[in-house]
Structure formats: structure tokens, C-alpha cells
Amino acid sequence: MTVTVPDVIVRYYQLTGEPDIDALVSCFTDDASVMLAGSQAQVAVNEAADDAGRSDEVLAYGQIVCTLTSRHEVTTVAFLRDGAPLGVPRADGSLAVQPLTRADYAPLISRR
């Protein structure tokens, strides 16, 4: 299964009605894609977006991880560039190259 990252985010927001699609999608190029390898979603990011390094970038990565792991068949999410692990920000500000889970962004998630 291969879909683009913007497609995943747009579909999530269509289902949930949550706002701010553009802020999340803008953190990636249009050619980013998601593949499922076992229970791991692998997000391939081919090149950084022009505005990468934004202060809300951690929110975008967290939203992608939480969205993908909300599917029953996905337990972890790995971000890759040219097939190699990509360091992405976690909620605590550290960079992670290992696969991520919803727990990595728990401090950013509020209960409704």
C-alpha cells in the first residue's frame, strides 16, 4: 500500500473535521509517501520542504504518527530519506531516528 502523506492527512481531516490541514501538509513535499511494512508505516520524505524547521514541525510529525498509528494495522512509524532513517522531532524536543509511536507525542495530546 502506497499513498502520499498529504493524502493521509487530508483523509484524516475529512473524517474527523479537525482544522489546519495546510500547516501539516506544508511540512512535506508532495512526493512524500507512506508504505506499510508489516505493522510499521514507513514515511519516505524525498527532500525537505522550503519551510522545514518551523516551530510547529513537531506537531506535524506528531499528527502523522498519531494518525497512522490510529489504524489497527500500524504500531510504529519510521521516517526515511533515501532509504535511511530520518531524524524527526519528538514531543520532548529530541530527534529520533528509531520508529515512533503515539507515546512519543503523548505530552502534546489532550484528552477531550
DRENSE-49069 format. One record per residue (C-alpha): residue number from 1; z, x, y; chain. Coordinates in steps of 0.25 Angstrom, whole numbers, plus 5000, padded with zeros to 4 digits. Layout:
pase  up  east  north  domi
NUM  Z  X  Y  A
...
***
This chain:
pase  up  east  north  domi
1  5000  5000  5000  A
2  4996  5006  5013  A
3  4998  4999  5027  A
4  4999  5004  5041  A
5  5013  5006  5047  A
6  5009  4997  5059  A
7  5005  4986  5049  A
8  5018  4987  5042  A
9  5026  4985  5055  A
10  5017  4974  5061  A
11  5018  4966  5048  A
12  5033  4968  5048  A
13  5034  4963  5062  A
14  5025  4951  5059  A
15  5035  4947  5048  A
16  5047  4950  5056  A
17  5043  4947  5070  A
18  5050  4959  5075  A
19  5044  4965  5088  A
20  5039  4979  5093  A
21  5028  4982  5083  A
22  5021  4991  5093  A
23  5033  5000  5094  A
24  5034  5002  5079  A
25  5019  5004  5077  A
26  5017  5013  5088  A
27  5025  5024  5081  A
28  5014  5026  5071  A
29  4999  5028  5071  A
30  4990  5017  5065  A
31  4987  5025  5053  A
32  5001  5026  5048  A
33  5002  5019  5034  A
34  5012  5015  5024  A
35  5011  5017  5009  A
36  5021  5013  4998  A
37  5024  5024  4988  A
38  5034  5018  4978  A
39  5045  5012  4987  A
40  5042  5021  4999  A
41  5034  5017  5010  A
42  5026  5029  5016  A
43  5022  5028  5030  A
44  5011  5038  5033  A
45  5010  5042  5048  A
46  4998  5050  5051  A
47  5001  5054  5065  A
48  5012  5052  5075  A
49  5009  5041  5086  A
50  5007  5045  5100  A
51  5021  5040  5104  A
52  5029  5045  5092  A
53  5043  5050  5095  A
54  5046  5037  5102  A
55  5061  5034  5103  A
56  5059  5021  5095  A
57  5051  5028  5084  A
58  5064  5028  5075  A
59  5063  5013  5076  A
60  5048  5012  5071  A
61  5051  5021  5059  A
62  5064  5013  5056  A
63  5056  5000  5057  A
64  5045  5005  5048  A
65  5055  5010  5038  A
66  5063  4997  5038  A
67  5050  4988  5038  A
68  5045  4996  5026  A
69  5058  4996  5018  A
70  5060  4981  5020  A
71  5049  4980  5009  A
72  5055  4979  4996  A
73  5046  4990  4990  A
74  5049  5000  5001  A
75  5062  5008  5000  A
76  5059  5020  5009  A
77  5049  5024  5020  A
78  5042  5038  5021  A
79  5034  5042  5033  A
80  5023  5052  5031  A
81  5013  5060  5039  A
82  5002  5067  5032  A
83  5010  5064  5019  A
84  5022  5072  5023  A
85  5036  5065  5027  A
86  5037  5062  5042  A
87  5050  5063  5049  A
88  5054  5050  5055  A
89  5066  5046  5063  A
90  5077  5039  5057  A
91  5087  5030  5064  A
92  5097  5042  5065  A
93  5086  5050  5073  A
94  5084  5060  5061  A
95  5070  5062  5056  A
96  5068  5058  5041  A
97  5056  5063  5032  A
98  5062  5056  5020  A
99  5059  5042  5016  A
100  5066  5032  5025  A
101  5074  5019  5022  A
102  5079  5008  5030  A
103  5093  5015  5030  A
104  5087  5026  5039  A
105  5085  5016  5050  A
106  5098  5007  5048  A
107  5104  5011  5061  A
108  5092  5004  5068  A
109  5093  4991  5060  A
110  5101  4980  5066  A
111  5105  4968  5058  A
112  5100  4955  5063  A
***
